[in-house]
Amino acid sequence: MSKFLLPVAAAVVVSSLSLSAAAQEPEGPQAGGSVSLSPAGAEASGDAAGGKPKRAKKAKDRSGVPWIKRYRPTAMSGEFGIFAGLMFPARDHELYLPPQPGDPINWQPYKKVAPDIGLRAGFYPLSFLGLELEGAIMPTKTENDGKGAVLGGFRGYVLAQLPYRISPFVLIGPGLLGTSALGGDVDPAIHFGGGVKFYINNYLALRLDVRDNASAQYGIDGGRTHHIEVLLGLSFVLRKKQPVTRDDPDSDGDGFKDSVDRCVTVPGVAPDGCPEPGEGDADGDGFLDSVDACPQERGIAPDGCPEKDRDGDGFVDSKDKCPDDKGIAPDGCPLPDKDKDGIPDRVDKCPTVPETRNNYQDEDGCADEIPRAVTKFTGVIKGIFFDIDKDSIKKTSKATLDNAVKVLKDFPSVKVEISGHTDSSGDRDHNVDLSKRRADAVKKYLTDKGIDSARITTRGAGPDEPIADNNSKTGKAKNRRIEFKLK
């Protein structure tokens, strides 16, 4: 759907803009001359002898309506649209049906990104305020088992907008989120966000939305999680025919009405509303270059520079609740982590005690020690023997390997790296290959006994990591070894 919508929307925009441009061409000669729009024959480009700078004319149609006010929203109008985009389902959602007593928990996250398509309808009793209803579907899959799922949303909301041709807006209202997967479920949600509309003409508008659906959070009573949507839409506008108005504002606030202001976007002085010669506003932010601290970047008060983002997380300081710490939506703050161990409190089993980083249960957020039974199977593993220059394991190794199997089954969270090592005798490349094959042979023994292969990695170090002198038989014997390392 989204692949179809985008090219159609682009084609409509190009066609509409072309028609609008054609309709706004001034009447007059088509070739061999020009039409002067300046009063009393004055040229807009200035007097060549006097060296005056060129004056910009504000874009108006023949009714005198400025460009920004053409096709703008009106009271008692309706909008009907289609949209497509992306949804980013929350990782800690509660869109699932809890199991019956005794049944296994069937919760799992959905894929991180889902296509998002839908329809909307709205009524605007006022030019700046309206009510809208939307329905959307988001086909996706469950993350763990890859089964198909369809998320759905229905919401109604109040929308407030600036009544101009380019119309920023905000919205908020209640809604419902549902799923066809994990037993099926429907949760209430608070739906809010914002965006911008562009009215192409009296009948069509492009629209960009960024939304947040705040709904129930998995495993936390009263908790809220957030499903983010980014949507591009095309709206069809139904409106009452409006009388032509001839507003004459003062866009740059310099006391000269636009109809007589030769520089309508830059504050100026008498006699024509333009700055003194040599003055200008290169970035068009309303601050003359002589007082603009950032003359090449559009900025804001007090110095004409863009607003700062101290922590560089994409949230400007005025909207960032944690301006000195990099954060995430919706407020620019990081996820809470009381013990500062890098594991967010919502998944930390010991939120006030830092995790012990020792490659044993490092994901639970708790301090721990490696059990002695596991420690026995780290480092050099004595009792694993191979036939000379082969990767076949001798029968005398069975007891040692079976003990390793038992430990791995008793501690299912343990993951290991098995490395093979040789002495320095012979060709190095052959020894590296032999040591890798021997490590793989140990892994195969363990997996054949029921250990998940995903818990085991292997590598061949060959003669490159000796632990003894290769100049003696005893040293060489020590260097021919198998090592286990926790991962």
N, C-alpha and C positions, 0 to 999 in steps of 0.2 A: 504493500500500500504506500509506504513512504517513498519507495523508488519511483512510483507513479506520480505521487503528489508533487514532488519537488520540480520536475521538468514542466508539469502543467502550470504550476504557480509562476515559474520563471517566464513561461511564454505569455501568460496573462499580463504580467507586469510589463514586459517589453511592449506588448501590443497596446496596453492602456496608456503607457507613457508616450508612445508615438502618437496616438490619437489626441492626447492632451496637448502635446507640443504643436501638432498641426492646427488644432482649434485656437491656439493662443498666438499664432503668427499675426503681427500687426498688418493692417491693410495699407496698401501703398504700392509704389513701383516695385517690380520684381527684379529689374535689372537696370543698369545704367544710371543709378542714382541712389540717394539715401534719404532717410527721413530724420529731421532734427526734432528731438524731444525737449530741448532746453528752452526755457523762457527767453523771450526777447532775442532769439537767435544765438544765445550763448552756447558754445560747444562743450559737451560733457568731458572732452579730453583736456580741456584747459587751453589757455592762450599760449601759443608757442613762444611768442616774444617775451611774455611775462614769466615763463617757466613754471606755471602753476601745475601741481600734480593732478593726475586723472581722478575724476570723481566717480564713485560707484553708485549706480542707480538700483534701488530696491526692486526686485522682481514683482510686478503686479500684472494682473490681466486687465482686459479693457473695462471691467467694472470697477477697477481701482482696489480690488481686494488683494492684500499681500499674499504671497505664496504660502506662508505658514498657516493662513486662515482659510485657504481654499479646501473644500470638501471635508472640513472639520466636523466632528460629531455634533448632532443636534438633538434637542429634546423630542420625546415621543417617537423614537426610532427603534428599529429592530435589527439584529445581526444574527445571521445563521452561517455556520462555518464547519469546515473539516480541518483536522490537524493530524500531524504525525511527528514522531520524535523518538526520544529514548527515555526509559525509566531505569533508575538505579535502585533496585529493591534493597531494603535494609538487611544487613547481615543478621540482625537479632530480631527479626519479625516474629509475630505470633499468628501468622496466616496458616494455621493448621488446625486439625481437629484432634483434641487430646484423646489418647487411647483409653479404652475401657480398663478397669482394674485388672492387673495381671498381664495385659498386653504390653509389648515393647514400645518405647517411645518412638514415634514416627517423625519427629521434627528434624528438619535439615534446611539449610539455606537454599535460596534460589540462585540462579546464575546472576553474576554481578550486573549485567546489562541486558535489558529487554526492549524490543521495539514497542512503540506506543502509538496507537491509532484511535481516532474517535471523532465524535460529532459534538457540536455545541449550538445552543440557541440562547439569545439574550434579548431583553427589553430594557430600553433606556428612557425612563420618564423625564430625566434631566440630562443635559448634555454631558455632565461630568459624573453622573452616577447611574448605575444600572444593576440589573439582576440577571444572572446567567445560570443555565443548567448544562451539564456535560456528562457524556458517557464515553468510556474508553476501555479498550482491551489491550493487554500486554502479553502476547504469547512468549513463553520462556521454557526453561527446564529446571528440575531440581538438581542441585549441584552434586550431591553424592552419588545418586544412582542414575542421573541423566534422563529421568522420565519427563514426558511432556507435561506442561502445566500452562494454564491460562489464568493470569491475574486480571481482575476487572475493577473498574472504579466508576462510581456515580457520585456526583457532587453538585451542590448548588451554592452560590456565593454572591456576595455584594462586590461590585467592581467600581472603584473610584479612579477617574482619569483626568488628565489635563485636556481641555476641549480644543486641541489644535490638530493640524494635519499630521504631524508627528506627535503621538499621544502616549506618553509614559503612563502606566497604571499600576495600581496595587489591588489585591483581592483577598478576601477571606470568607470562609463559610464551612458548614459541615459536609461530610461525605461518608461514603462506604467503600471499603476495600474488600475484595473477595478473591478466592482461589478455587480452582477445580482440582487441585492436587492435595496430597497429604491429608486425605479424608474430607476435604472441602471445608471452607470456613468463610465467614463474613464478619469484619470488624468495623466499628465506627472510626472515623478519622476527622481530624481538624485539617482543613485544606487551606493553604495560604501561599502567596507568592506575588510575583510582579512581572512586568515586561514592558513592551512598547508596541504600538500599532502604527502603521503607515497607511493613510488613506490614499490609494492610487487615484481614485476618482469618486464620483458620488455613489458608486455601486459596489466597489471592491476595496478590500483592505488586506494588507499583509500583517501578520501578527507573530511576535516572538514571546513565549512565556517561559519562565523558570518557576517551578512549583515545589512545594514541600507538603507531603502527606504525613502528618504526625498521628501514629496509631499505636496500638498496644505493643509493648516490648516483651520479648520472650523471657520467662522466668522471673520477672520483676513485677510485683503487684503495683499497679498504678504507674508503672514506667511507660515512657514514650520513646518510640524510635521514629526514624525519618526515612521516607521513600521519596527520592528526588526525581523530578521530571523536567526535561528540556523539550519544548514543543515549538514547531513551526506550523502556522495555520494560514488559511485563506478564508476570509469572511465575505459574505454577501450582505449588503446594507440595504435596508428598506427605510426610507425617511420621507417626511412631508416635504413638499417643495418649499424652499426658503426664499424669502424676498432678497433681492440683491442689496447689499449694504455697501456703503462707501465710508468705512472707518478711516480715520486719519490719526493714527497713534503717533507717539514719539518713541520709537523703538530703542534709541540709544540714550534717552533721558537727558539730552542736552538742551531742552527747551525749544527745539525746532521740530515742528510737525513733519512727518515723513514726506508730505506732499511738497514741501519747500526745502527739505534737508538734502543737500547734494551728497552727503556721506551718512546714510541712514543707519549704519551699523557701528559707527565710531563716534563717540562724543566729540563735538567741535565747538567753534566760536563763530561770532558774526564775521562776515555777513551771510554765510551760506551753510553753517552747521558743520563745516569740515575743520580738522585740526590745522594748527599753524603749519606753514611749510616746513618740512623736515620731520614733522610728527607722523606717527603711523602706529598700526596695531598688527604686526606681522602674523601673530597667531590667532587673531580674531576673538580674543577672550574679553574684550572690553577695557583692557588695561593698555594705555599708550606705551609704546616701546621705551619712552624716556623714564617711565616709572615702573615698568614691568621687570621683575627680577628674573623671569624666565621668558624672554621675548619670543622664543621659538616653540614654546609648549603652552597649550591652552591651560589656564589655571583659574584659581579662585582668590577671593580676598584672604589676607590683606595685601599680598605681594604679587599676585598674578602667577604663582607657581602651582603645579598640581598638588593635590593633597598627598601627604606622606603615608607610607606603609612601612613602619619601622621594622617589623619582624619579617617582612617579605612573604607573607602567606596569601596575598591577593585580596585581603580585606583592608581598606583604608582605615586610618586610625579612628576616624569619627564613627565607624560602624564596627570596629573590632573591640570586643569586650576584653580581649587579652592582647593589647597592642605590642607587648614585648615578648610574647611567646607564640611561635608558629602554631596555627590551629586549623580547624576545618569548619565546614558549614554546620549550623546556620549562623554562628556568632563569632567565628574566628578564634575560638578557644580550643586547646587540646582536650582529648578525653581525660577524665579524672584518673589520677594514678597516685594515691596517697603515699605509698612507700617508694615511689620513684624507681621502680625496678623494670620499667618498660612494658609492664603488663597492665592494661586498663582495669580499673576496679570492677567493671561489670563481669569480667571473666577471671579475676584474680581470686583464688580460694583463700588467700591470706592477705587481704588488702593493706594491712598495717605492718606486715613483715616482708622485707625484700626477699626475692627469689635467690637461692644459692645456685650460681651458674657452674655446674659440674657435669653437664651432659647426662644428668639423671633427673627425669621429671621436671625439666626446666620450663615447661609450659604452664604449670599449675600456680605459679606465683608464691610458693612456699619455700621456707628454708628446709634443707634436708641433707642427709648424708648418704653416700653410696653404701648399700647393704654389703656385709662381708662376703656373702655368697656371690655377689656380682663382682666385687673387687678381685676375688680369686681368678676370675676369668677376664682380667685386663692385663695388658703387658704381654710378656713372653709366656706362651702356653706350653708347658712341658708335657710330654707324653703323646705328641702327634708325630708319627714317623711315616716316611715315604720310601718307596723303592728307589734305588740309586738312579739318578738322572731321569726320573719319571714323576708323573703327578698322581700315581696310584697310591692310595693310603693303605698302610699295613694294618693287619687285623689287630695288632697290639695297641692300636690307637683307639679302639672302640670304646673302652671305658671312659677315657678322657672326653671324647666327643659326646658320648651319651650324657655325661655330667653337664656338659655345656648346653645340650638340648634341654635338660631339666631346668637349669637356671633361666634360660630364655623363656621357657613356658611359665615359670613361677613369676617372672617379672616382665609382663607383656609390653611394658612401655620402653624397655631397653632396646636401643639400636646400636649396632656395632660395625666397625670397619675391620675386616680381616686382611692383614698384609702378609705376603710371603717374602722370605729373605734367603739369600744364598751366601756362600763364601766367595772368594775372589778367583777361584780356579776356573779356567776355561774362558770362553768368549762371553763378554758382558751381555750382548744382546740376547744370546741364548739363555743366560742366567735370569735376565729380566722376564723373558717369556716363561721360563720354567717356574719362577716364583709366582707369577700371576696365575698360571694354570693350577698350581698347588693351592693357592688361596681360593680359587674357584671350586676346586674339588672339596675343600672343607665346607664352603657355602652349600654345595649340592648335598652333602651329607646332612647338614642341618635342615635344609628345606625339605628333603625327602622324609625327615622325621616330623614334619608339620610346622616348621617355623616359617613365617611369612617372609618371602624373599625381599619385600620392600624394607625390611628391618636390617638388611645386611648389604654392605658394599664391600668390594674387594679391590686390591691393587697389588702390583708386583714391584717390589723395590730392588730385586736382584741383589748385587753386592754393594749397593750405594750407601747403606746405612748399617755398617758393622758395629757390633757392641763388644768385640774382642779383636785381638791381634790375629790377622790372617797368616802370619808367618809360622804358626804352630798348629798341630792337629787339634789340640784342645780349643784353641781360639776359633779355628774353622768350624768345629762342631757346634760351638755356641752361636756362630753367625748363621748357620743353617737352622732356621726357626720359623714358627708361625706366631704372629702377634694379634691380639684382640685390643681394639681401642673403642671406648664409648663414643657415640656420635650424638 
